[in-house]
Amino acid sequence: MATATLNSTYPKTVGGSFLIEERSAAEVFTPEDLTSEHHSIARTAQDFFRREVEPNVEEIQHGNHDLAVAALKKSGELGLLAINTPEKFGGMELDLASAMVVAEAIAGDGSYAAWHGAHEGIGTHPLLLFGTEAQKQKYLTKLSTGEFVAAYCLTEPQAGSDALASKTTAKLSEDGTQYILNGQKMWITNGAKADLYTVFAKIIDPDGKENFSAFLVEATFPGVSHGHEEKKMGIKGSSTCAIYLDNVPVPAGNLLGEKGRGHIIAFNILNVGRLKLGPFAVGGAKKVLAISAKYAKERRAFGTTISEFGVIQHKLAEMAIKIYATDSMVYRTVGAIEALLDDFSWEQPDAARREMKAIEEFAAECSIVKVYASEMLDYVVDEGVQIHGGNGYSAEYAVERAYRDSRINRIFEGTNEINRLLTTGMLLKRAMKGQLGLVKAAQAVMEEILSGPSFSDSDDAEKPWAEEKKLVANAKKIALLLMGLSFQKYMTELEKEQEILYALADVINDVYAMESTLLRTEKLRAKPGSAAYDMCAVLLRESMAHIDVTAREVIAAASDGDSLKTNMAVLRRFNKYEPVDAIAARRRIARRILENERYTLQ
């Protein structure tokens, strides 16, 4: 790779291990560990966005797709469409962290971000990870430069999150030279302007057997057409339409990956998309926070600017706290993936498989990032509108558009409901297969409960971060307790108890956010009163309060009578913590934001 994270310094871990293992601050990757090369790439992407996108946002919003595609092609000239692509196919051959900094930098407008993300991410990665050498030679260079625009065609009218319910078919011709595709795809981002589609369809064998597979389909192939542009709530400047396939002849050589293995492509590409949604959300949230801080300093009411009001400062601080946590989770996950790609090179014969497996290992973390980031952004834009008051409801203000654009992120890359179910389901399945020691860890928690309260940690109370570390440790114990109780009651039927799985995911998400934030703050050696320290201190306690509410619901569903009383007593034991003066902390956070008119840790 031309530039890389210091993956050799980070331990190789397994997905979900954050629930059962302790990590030191030195063992996690954080935004502060980005290299000078990463920052140079970020500046290139930021300059591109300021020059080519910002001046044209209004026209793009009003449906000028040619302008959006022109900007996309210019980003291709800079290499921004091929961050991870090998150099021999016209790419930059950089690491995963480089793709994250680019995603954040171009996230200032939701519509353009959709164009860019759909092309560079889910549009290009299927070919990058699963294409043959011949397919890459033919198409990947064109995608790298922007000569071809890419789109990903998975969703159908009756098959959204349930992708395998696809009704699009592919039948091999009698001479075996081509597949004939028939069907309809919907909600296809970049659909009307794409030159190359990754289309998922079921190959129908002569005996009627169905094989879910993927194909590379050019827009110019006979029988390919697109529908009208959808009228959407947000990202109005992006192209979203149906794609129709009417007896489309696709060369047999355009079968992507193996026959019947389309689900492997679909699910792994979604993992990449879920992770990248994290920096897209962070970039969008930082922009809205900056807009809101500037507005608060200008808007006057009752003889002063509204920036002086405590409730406005509360909102600004909470926005920053959630951004800080999300940023911490994103780069921790990136570091964990990169650690499995130590000494990685695209020249290695198994390079694509290694990259896919590394990302797949942390599929649960990718889903956690997707859910947490999209809901963080929704919170930030909602409070941004509120800070603007009536003006926030006016289309003349950028925050109104950001509010509408944000909403799709909780649906993109699998709905947040599906991702929550996936998170819990994946971790439980790994535990049942012996790939993750959840059972042993849960048993250890039960033994601790039976042994009664321990005072062994009293001597550690004065050590740095002692209270915060205890909070994280107890949050993990609560998560393990809830998973154990739920499995004991429902056993193999647990997968049908969606409300329980959903609640467990919320606790797991909070645990990941808490520990990622604490480790980053500790690594920064943040002092009491600093922005990072204040944000960490408040987030940990807010998260613990949320865990407490969710845990009560799960305990009540998984136990009753005396066991309910016992389990509630255990919860109260683990949920004890010292409060901090959150009001004063938020005021300090808000003052820094207002002074800088942007998100900052300084």
Phi and psi in degrees as a GROMACS rama.xvg file:
@    title "Ramachandran Plot"
@    xaxis  label "Phi"
@    yaxis  label "Psi"
@TYPE xy
-72.0288  -30.7398  ALA-2
-146.441  152.599  THR-3
-154.682  154.623  ALA-4
-70.3229  161.728  THR-5
-81.2481  62.3254  LEU-6
-64.6582  -22.4255  ASN-7
-69.404  -16.6049  SER-8
-89.8809  -7.06459  THR-9
-107.72  140.795  TYR-10
-69.944  148.039  PRO-11
-78.9407  125.141  LYS-12
-122.719  173.537  THR-13
-111.257  153.634  VAL-14
-59.0094  135.126  GLY-15
85.6449  -6.23005  GLY-16
-67.4074  -14.9806  SER-17
-61.1171  -22.1715  PHE-18
-74.9577  -23.877  LEU-19
-125.286  -6.01672  ILE-20
-123.616  149.751  GLU-21
-91.7949  143.859  GLU-22
-123.512  146.267  ARG-23
-90.1972  161.486  SER-24
-59.8824  -34.3699  ALA-25
-68.9949  -14.7821  ALA-26
-93.3358  1.31029  GLU-27
-118.828  147.4  VAL-28
-87.9829  137.125  PHE-29
-131.519  165.824  THR-30
-57.119  -27.7897  PRO-31
-71.9169  -12.9144  GLU-32
-89.3962  -2.08337  ASP-33
-61.1134  141.392  LEU-34
-84.1478  173.837  THR-35
-62.8716  -32.331  SER-36
-65.0506  -41.2751  GLU-37
-60.8746  -44.3743  HIS-38
-66.3198  -34.0514  HIS-39
-65.522  -41.9053  SER-40
-62.7459  -41.9432  ILE-41
-60.4675  -43.4229  ALA-42
-64.0454  -39.3887  ARG-43
-60.1282  -45.0802  THR-44
-67.021  -39.5094  ALA-45
-64.4541  -43.8007  GLN-46
-63.3323  -41.2538  ASP-47
-59.3246  -46.4233  PHE-48
-62.3836  -42.3074  PHE-49
-65.3624  -38.0938  ARG-50
-79.9769  -44.9204  ARG-51
-102.972  -23.3684  GLU-52
-107.026  -55.0326  VAL-53
-52.0709  -44.8916  GLU-54
-65.9345  -17.21  PRO-55
-112.881  10.2332  ASN-56
-57.6762  -45.3118  VAL-57
-63.0301  -43.2065  GLU-58
-65.699  -40.974  GLU-59
-62.1673  -41.4943  ILE-60
-60.2919  -30.1753  GLN-61
-94.0964  20.3358  HIS-62
94.3586  13.7477  GLY-63
-81.8322  82.2661  ASN-64
-69.6243  -28.3397  HIS-65
-62.1805  -36.4932  ASP-66
-68.8434  -39.5424  LEU-67
-64.5418  -42.8484  ALA-68
-67.0364  -36.8838  VAL-69
-61.765  -41.7945  ALA-70
-65.4976  -39.4408  ALA-71
-60.7378  -42.8083  LEU-72
-67.1107  -35.5102  LYS-73
-67.8888  -34.4095  LYS-74
-67.255  -30.6268  SER-75
-65.598  -37.047  GLY-76
-62.8042  -27.5261  GLU-77
-88.9123  -4.13172  LEU-78
87.9876  5.09116  GLY-79
-76.1461  -11.2688  LEU-80
-93.9209  -1.70799  LEU-81
-140.923  46.6311  ALA-82
-59.353  -45.7589  ILE-83
-94.7034  -7.53153  ASN-84
-71.9174  139.247  THR-85
-57.1262  148.514  PRO-86
-59.7257  -34.3361  GLU-87
-67.6883  -13.6216  LYS-88
-109.07  21.374  PHE-89
86.314  12.1436  GLY-90
-96.179  177.986  GLY-91
-88.8894  -20.9024  MET-92
53.7192  48.869  GLU-93
-102.926  178.388  LEU-94
-88.548  178.555  ASP-95
-66.2213  -35.958  LEU-96
-61.4545  -34.0564  ALA-97
-63.4458  -39.8306  SER-98
-64.8546  -33.6955  ALA-99
-66.7541  -43.9556  MET-100
-68.3555  -32.2628  VAL-101
-68.1256  -43.5672  VAL-102
-58.2742  -44.8202  ALA-103
-64.211  -39.053  GLU-104
-68.3675  -30.0608  ALA-105
-103.454  16.2303  ILE-106
-90.4369  9.1338  ALA-107
-68.2375  -17.9009  GLY-108
-132.004  124.511  ASP-109
-62.2901  -35.9298  GLY-110
-67.6824  -49.3072  SER-111
-65.5514  -38.0428  TYR-112
-58.3227  -35.0741  ALA-113
-66.9163  -43.7369  ALA-114
-57.3456  -52.1962  TRP-115
-66.0636  -48.2752  HIS-116
-64.1613  -41.0603  GLY-117
-67.129  -33.1228  ALA-118
-77.975  -56.5382  HIS-119
-72.4818  -29.9383  GLU-120
-93.8914  -93.6085  GLY-121
-68.8924  -15.0191  ILE-122
-81.2238  -39.4093  GLY-123
-95.3366  -35.5315  THR-124
-63.1288  -33.0618  HIS-125
-57.732  -43.8144  PRO-126
-68.7832  -41.2573  LEU-127
-60.9914  -42.9441  LEU-128
-91.6488  -24.4304  LEU-129
-124.763  -5.5307  PHE-130
-75.1815  154.237  GLY-131
-78.3463  167.508  THR-132
-58.9849  -42.2928  GLU-133
-63.608  -41.8714  ALA-134
-63.7557  -41.3439  GLN-135
-66.438  -42.0044  LYS-136
-60.6149  -36.852  GLN-137
-77.6926  -39.1357  LYS-138
-116.458  -31.9481  TYR-139
-66.326  -38.3782  LEU-140
-62.2019  -39.3335  THR-141
-66.9235  -35.2586  LYS-142
-71.12  -35.2942  LEU-143
-62.6639  -40.3732  SER-144
-86.9724  -15.5475  THR-145
91.254  3.49697  GLY-146
-59.9028  -39.3368  GLU-147
-108.915  138.403  PHE-148
-98.5504  138.192  VAL-149
-107.369  153.513  ALA-150
-144.651  156.99  ALA-151
-119.339  116.873  TYR-152
-111.747  90.8611  CYS-153
-114.673  -48.9567  LEU-154
-68.5363  142.613  THR-155
-130.54  166.808  GLU-156
-52.9301  -36.2163  PRO-157
-110.435  7.92794  GLN-158
-138.897  87.9365  ALA-159
-95.5692  -97.2226  GLY-160
-65.0403  -27.5023  SER-161
-88.9875  73.4093  ASP-162
-61.814  -32.1556  ALA-163
-72.7429  -3.81488  LEU-164
-85.0594  12.3209  ALA-165
-52.9014  140.981  SER-166
-112.302  -2.61596  LYS-167
-67.5711  133.094  THR-168
-117.037  157.969  THR-169
-138.512  127.87  ALA-170
-124.666  131.313  LYS-171
-72.502  134.136  LEU-172
-66.9856  162.228  SER-173
-60.3554  -33.9102  GLU-174
-85.6763  -1.43099  ASP-175
73.549  12.6829  GLY-176
-93.4195  -16.523  THR-177
-155.78  157.88  GLN-178
-102.951  144.778  TYR-179
-107.246  116.073  ILE-180
-101.266  136.841  LEU-181
-138.767  135.546  ASN-182
154.371  -171.477  GLY-183
-139.95  135.305  GLN-184
-115.321  148.883  LYS-185
-133.819  165.112  MET-186
56.161  41.9879  TRP-187
-89.5071  112.536  ILE-188
-70.932  135.481  THR-189
74.0515  6.32859  ASN-190
-50.7668  -47.1902  GLY-191
-75.5226  -19.0233  ALA-192
-113.741  -0.655894  LYS-193
-71.9867  145.288  ALA-194
-101.155  -24.0884  ASP-195
-137.519  125.272  LEU-196
-110.241  138.188  TYR-197
-94.2107  108.751  THR-198
-110.009  130.524  VAL-199
-99.4757  132.913  PHE-200
-152.339  160.339  ALA-201
-95.6177  117.756  LYS-202
-73.0043  124.732  ILE-203
-100.412  111.381  ILE-204
-75.4853  161.627  ASP-205
-55.4081  -29.7776  PRO-206
-84.9582  3.973  ASP-207
92.1525  -5.59539  GLY-208
-66.1457  138.914  LYS-209
-105.161  135.666  GLU-210
-130.116  104.134  ASN-211
-65.4986  120.647  PHE-212
-141.429  175.061  SER-213
-126.774  149.307  ALA-214
-136.799  150.125  PHE-215
-95.6552  115.163  LEU-216
-121.095  121.773  VAL-217
-80.6265  144.451  GLU-218
-63.2639  -22.8599  ALA-219
-86.4528  -4.19517  THR-220
-63.0915  139.486  PHE-221
-56.3201  135.828  PRO-222
94.362  -4.47931  GLY-223
-91.5253  129.268  VAL-224
-149.152  166.457  SER-225
-127.229  155.181  HIS-226
-86.0576  -170.664  GLY-227
-73.3846  160.88  HIS-228
-68.2164  132.082  GLU-229
-68.8072  143.196  GLU-230
-89.0135  109.033  LYS-231
-109.88  160.674  LYS-232
-65.6377  -43.9961  MET-233
-137.896  -166.904  GLY-234
33.5478  50.5294  ILE-235
-66.6867  -21.7249  LYS-236
-85.8736  -0.669463  GLY-237
-91.1974  161.3  SER-238
-94.5075  123.64  SER-239
-137.824  114.941  THR-240
-154.393  171.759  CYS-241
-82.9771  150.619  ALA-242
-117.727  128.185  ILE-243
-108.646  136.707  TYR-244
-122.647  108.233  LEU-245
-118.732  96.3937  ASP-246
51.7115  50.0739  ASN-247
-80.7995  120.316  VAL-248
-81.3601  119.044  PRO-249
-117.917  123.552  VAL-250
-52.0453  140.56  PRO-251
-57.8032  -28.9899  ALA-252
-70.3741  -7.79489  GLY-253
-94.4728  5.96678  ASN-254
-64.8958  123.742  LEU-255
-94.5125  123.729  LEU-256
71.2217  -159.238  GLY-257
-90.9417  148.938  GLU-258
-58.8124  133.107  LYS-259
79.822  5.50829  GLY-260
-116.006  24.9622  ARG-261
-61.6307  -31.9608  GLY-262
-64.7295  -31.6486  HIS-263
-64.1244  -42.6178  ILE-264
-65.3824  -49.8344  ILE-265
-58.1554  -49.8936  ALA-266
-70.0287  -38.6077  PHE-267
-71.3132  -35.2677  ASN-268
-68.7989  -35.7629  ILE-269
-64.0073  -33.4174  LEU-270
-59.3814  -44.747  ASN-271
-61.4949  -46.1425  VAL-272
-61.8439  -38.4584  GLY-273
-65.5227  -41.9932  ARG-274
-65.6869  -44.0454  LEU-275
-68.525  -22.367  LYS-276
-62.4882  -25.9677  LEU-277
-57.2836  -59.1209  GLY-278
-67.0694  -30.2324  PRO-279
-59.8145  -44.5465  PHE-280
-66.9762  -40.518  ALA-281
-62.2245  -45.6479  VAL-282
-61.4443  -43.9561  GLY-283
-64.6546  -40.1602  GLY-284
-67.2065  -40.6768  ALA-285
-61.6253  -38.1924  LYS-286
-66.5252  -43.2904  LYS-287
-65.5889  -38.2709  VAL-288
-62.4953  -42.3166  LEU-289
-64.0345  -44.1703  ALA-290
-60.6992  -42.7876  ILE-291
-68.5925  -39.8085  SER-292
-64.6891  -43.4986  ALA-293
-62.8991  -43.5021  LYS-294
-63.5438  -42.3299  TYR-295
-61.4494  -31.5324  ALA-296
-77.7545  -20.4792  LYS-297
-96.913  -32.2992  GLU-298
-76.7806  126.734  ARG-299
-110.163  143.616  ARG-300
-156.837  139.625  ALA-301
55.2801  37.4598  PHE-302
82.8585  7.99012  GLY-303
-151.438  171.611  THR-304
-77.3883  150.479  THR-305
-69.9048  -13.2931  ILE-306
-64.4075  -17.4542  SER-307
-84.1039  -10.8689  GLU-308
-79.2783  136.024  PHE-309
-60.1064  -39.3351  GLY-310
-69.3616  -31.203  VAL-311
-69.799  -41.2578  ILE-312
-64.08  -37.5512  GLN-313
-57.7685  -46.3156  HIS-314
-63.626  -47.1366  LYS-315
-60.4603  -41.5389  LEU-316
-66.3216  -43.8221  ALA-317
-63.2109  -37.2989  GLU-318
-59.877  -45.6415  MET-319
-66.2568  -40.0699  ALA-320
-60.4238  -44.582  ILE-321
-69.3608  -35.422  LYS-322
-63.7439  -44.9446  ILE-323
-59.0757  -44.3527  TYR-324
-64.9931  -44.8208  ALA-325
-63.6423  -45.8257  THR-326
-56.7512  -41.3019  ASP-327
-64.4242  -41.3383  SER-328
-67.5511  -41.1461  MET-329
-58.9716  -53.3526  VAL-330
-75.884  -26.3839  TYR-331
-62.0272  -43.7527  ARG-332
-65.4666  -42.5164  THR-333
-58.7945  -45.2215  VAL-334
-61.8438  -38.699  GLY-335
-64.8995  -40.3498  ALA-336
-67.2378  -46.6751  ILE-337
-61.3533  -32.2951  GLU-338
-61.4707  -29.0829  ALA-339
-82.614  -6.52149  LEU-340
-111.315  25.674  LEU-341
-59.3571  135.181  ASP-342
62.8532  25.5413  ASP-343
-73.5211  141.84  PHE-344
-148.862  141.566  SER-345
-70.0913  -9.29263  TRP-346
-78.1839  -16.214  GLU-347
-67.8631  138.063  GLN-348
-61.5319  -26.3214  PRO-349
-107.674  25.2735  ASP-350
-57.6382  -48.7267  ALA-351
-62.814  -41.3752  ALA-352
-64.7837  -40.6389  ARG-353
-61.4936  -45.2197  ARG-354
-62.0546  -45.6199  GLU-355
-62.6459  -45.0904  MET-356
-65.5551  -36.4677  LYS-357
-64.0601  -42.4586  ALA-358
-71.1771  -41.0934  ILE-359
-61.5232  -34.1048  GLU-360
-57.4631  -32.7756  GLU-361
-111.154  36.5081  PHE-362
-60.0848  -38.4964  ALA-363
-64.6577  -42.3608  ALA-364
-65.083  -35.477  GLU-365
-62.5402  -40.8966  CYS-366
-67.0141  -38.5353  SER-367
-61.4883  -46.2667  ILE-368
-59.9622  -44.7031  VAL-369
-58.8871  -47.9612  LYS-370
-66.0827  -51.0679  VAL-371
-63.4019  -43.3216  TYR-372
-66.7569  -44.4566  ALA-373
-66.3889  -36.2781  SER-374
-77.215  -29.8684  GLU-375
-61.4831  -47.7994  MET-376
-63.3508  -41.1452  LEU-377
-59.8192  -40.5524  ASP-378
-63.4261  -46.006  TYR-379
-63.6466  -45.5351  VAL-380
-69.4278  -33.6259  VAL-381
-64.1836  -46.3649  ASP-382
-69.0631  -30.139  GLU-383
-61.8901  -43.9877  GLY-384
-61.9807  -42.1793  VAL-385
-63.9598  -40.0148  GLN-386
-63.4098  -34.6245  ILE-387
-76.8269  -11.8906  HIS-388
62.1278  -138.874  GLY-389
-59.5136  -33.1435  GLY-390
-65.0128  -27.2123  ASN-391
-66.5287  -18.4046  GLY-392
-92.0768  -1.96093  TYR-393
-95.3374  136.273  SER-394
-67.7367  -8.94323  ALA-395
-74.5891  -13.5649  GLU-396
-108.714  138.397  TYR-397
-61.9337  -28.0706  ALA-398
-66.976  -26.9776  VAL-399
-65.2539  -43.3812  GLU-400
-67.0982  -40.6267  ARG-401
-60.8707  -36.8622  ALA-402
-61.6206  -46.349  TYR-403
-70.7472  -39.3012  ARG-404
-64.8216  -33.6414  ASP-405
-64.4498  -33.5636  SER-406
-60.128  -30.1841  ARG-407
-67.9171  -22.7728  ILE-408
-65.518  -23.4665  ASN-409
-80.2443  -4.07099  ARG-410
-112.472  -39.1866  ILE-411
-49.5175  149.633  PHE-412
57.2929  33.8801  GLU-413
89.8479  130.849  GLY-414
-59.9208  159.527  THR-415
-63.4395  -29.1671  ASN-416
-64.4759  -46.7477  GLU-417
-62.7084  -42.7601  ILE-418
-66.5116  -34.324  ASN-419
-64.7647  -44.9265  ARG-420
-63.7538  -38.0884  LEU-421
-64.8583  -42.1179  LEU-422
-57.0621  -55.0682  THR-423
-65.2936  -43.8681  THR-424
-61.1111  -44.0135  GLY-425
-64.139  -42.2089  MET-426
-67.1117  -40.8706  LEU-427
-66.2571  -39.417  LEU-428
-65.5601  -39.5401  LYS-429
-64.0021  -37.2412  ARG-430
-65.8774  -42.5542  ALA-431
-66.4112  -28.9543  MET-432
-86.384  -1.58834  LYS-433
80.03  12.9043  GLY-434
-87.8813  -13.0359  GLN-435
-144.44  126.234  LEU-436
-79.2516  48.269  GLY-437
-67.6112  -38.4838  LEU-438
-63.2739  -48.6699  VAL-439
-62.1365  -40.7462  LYS-440
-66.1967  -39.9045  ALA-441
-65.2439  -38.4175  ALA-442
-63.8037  -38.3398  GLN-443
-63.1223  -37.6138  ALA-444
-65.3916  -43.5212  VAL-445
-62.682  -38.8475  MET-446
-64.315  -38.7975  GLU-447
-64.241  -39.788  GLU-448
-63.0031  -45.0447  ILE-449
-68.0366  -27.4445  LEU-450
-80.2214  -9.92703  SER-451
87.8586  174.96  GLY-452
-59.5623  144.487  PRO-453
-112.388  140.883  SER-454
-112.181  14.6503  PHE-455
-67.5934  -21.9445  SER-456
-91.5709  5.06731  ASP-457
-64.623  -32.1285  SER-458
-70.471  -19.2173  ASP-459
-89.6829  -2.19944  ASP-460
-59.8929  -29.5173  ALA-461
-91.4951  -4.11117  GLU-462
-73.203  151.722  LYS-463
-55.9994  136.112  PRO-464
67.2132  11.6932  TRP-465
-58.3798  -48.3725  ALA-466
-65.3689  -40.532  GLU-467
-66.752  -41.5477  GLU-468
-64.5827  -36.874  LYS-469
-64.7317  -39.4188  LYS-470
-59.243  -47.9948  LEU-471
-64.7796  -43.9259  VAL-472
-60.5191  -42.2857  ALA-473
-71.0942  -32.8586  ASN-474
-62.5645  -40.4087  ALA-475
-63.8121  -40.5071  LYS-476
-63.375  -39.2388  LYS-477
-63.8968  -43.4605  ILE-478
-59.8651  -44.9824  ALA-479
-66.5177  -38.8525  LEU-480
-59.9442  -47.4563  LEU-481
-65.2709  -40.871  LEU-482
-65.1224  -40.0385  MET-483
-64.9243  -46.7624  GLY-484
-62.1487  -41.3083  LEU-485
-65.336  -42.806  SER-486
-68.9301  -37.9776  PHE-487
-59.0254  -39.394  GLN-488
-79.8579  -44.3865  LYS-489
-100.492  -18.8147  TYR-490
50.2781  -132.478  MET-491
-67.9129  -13.368  THR-492
-82.8943  -1.75979  GLU-493
-59.8485  -33.3276  LEU-494
-62.8945  -17.4979  GLU-495
-89.4911  -11.0959  LYS-496
-92.9408  78.3005  GLU-497
-63.2501  -36.2611  GLN-498
-62.5883  -37.7752  GLU-499
-67.9449  -48.0934  ILE-500
-59.6981  -39.5742  LEU-501
-62.6342  -46.4723  TYR-502
-65.7475  -41.649  ALA-503
-59.8608  -39.9505  LEU-504
-62.5037  -39.4921  ALA-505
-59.6166  -42.6681  ASP-506
-66.3227  -44.418  VAL-507
-60.8658  -43.0823  ILE-508
-59.7921  -43.714  ASN-509
-63.8643  -40.0294  ASP-510
-60.6577  -45.3086  VAL-511
-64.6876  -40.6344  TYR-512
-65.0939  -44.1267  ALA-513
-61.7774  -51.1762  MET-514
-68.6752  -40.6512  GLU-515
-60.5747  -41.6441  SER-516
-68.3087  -43.6239  THR-517
-63.512  -46.4567  LEU-518
-63.1074  -39.4129  LEU-519
-64.516  -44.1721  ARG-520
-64.8353  -40.6305  THR-521
-64.4128  -40.7568  GLU-522
-64.6408  -32.6816  LYS-523
-72.9714  -11.5876  LEU-524
55.4716  41.4793  ARG-525
-64.7844  139.474  ALA-526
-96.4133  152.276  LYS-527
-52.9053  133.301  PRO-528
96.1982  -14.7439  GLY-529
-77.7193  162.577  SER-530
-60.5682  -46.4198  ALA-531
-63.1857  -43.5679  ALA-532
-62.7798  -46.497  TYR-533
-61.8025  -43.7049  ASP-534
-65.3459  -40.5153  MET-535
-64.7995  -46.8093  CYS-536
-59.7557  -42.6799  ALA-537
-71.7638  -45.1142  VAL-538
-59.6401  -43.5106  LEU-539
-59.7074  -41.6721  LEU-540
-77.5202  -35.8406  ARG-541
-63.9186  -40.7699  GLU-542
-65.7113  -40.1211  SER-543
-64.9968  -36.9083  MET-544
-64.2405  -39.7836  ALA-545
-66.9221  -41.7882  HIS-546
-59.5788  -40.7427  ILE-547
-59.6568  -46.0976  ASP-548
-63.7556  -45.4351  VAL-549
-66.1051  -40.2698  THR-550
-62.6182  -38.5409  ALA-551
-60.1153  -39.7413  ARG-552
-65.4714  -44.0394  GLU-553
-67.0195  -44.0885  VAL-554
-60.655  -40.9146  ILE-555
-66.0887  -31.0659  ALA-556
-80.8754  -25.4995  ALA-557
-102.499  -2.63142  ALA-558
-153.394  162.904  SER-559
-152.913  175.006  ASP-560
58.0583  -136.172  GLY-561
-64.6738  -35.6111  ASP-562
-65.0741  -34.4597  SER-563
-62.4914  -45.8545  LEU-564
-62.7615  -40.6916  LYS-565
-64.9247  -45.5175  THR-566
-65.9538  -35.6741  ASN-567
-67.6636  -35.6657  MET-568
-64.7431  -39.1356  ALA-569
-64.3072  -43.5166  VAL-570
-59.3751  -45.0144  LEU-571
-62.4195  -34.5324  ARG-572
-66.1319  -44.1076  ARG-573
-77.5939  -20.5502  PHE-574
-96.6245  11.0387  ASN-575
-76.4715  133.835  LYS-576
-160.514  157.475  TYR-577
-82.7954  130.458  GLU-578
-74.3358  161.322  PRO-579
-116.199  165.267  VAL-580
-77.6683  84.4578  ASP-581
-66.3527  -30.7607  ALA-582
-64.2387  -47.0681  ILE-583
-65.1693  -39.716  ALA-584
-62.4098  -45.0179  ALA-585
-64.9178  -37.0352  ARG-586
-63.0792  -39.2137  ARG-587
-66.601  -41.5045  ARG-588
-61.4494  -46.6168  ILE-589
-63.8662  -39.0252  ALA-590
-61.6697  -40.253  ARG-591
-65.156  -41.0043  ARG-592
-63.0565  -45.1551  ILE-593
-66.8498  -36.8453  LEU-594
-64.6648  -39.2021  GLU-595
-93.8306  -13.4761  ASN-596
56.5736  35.9328  GLU-597
-168.958  168.662  ARG-598
-65.7008  132.277  TYR-599
-156.93  151.754  THR-600
-101.608  -1.10188  LEU-601
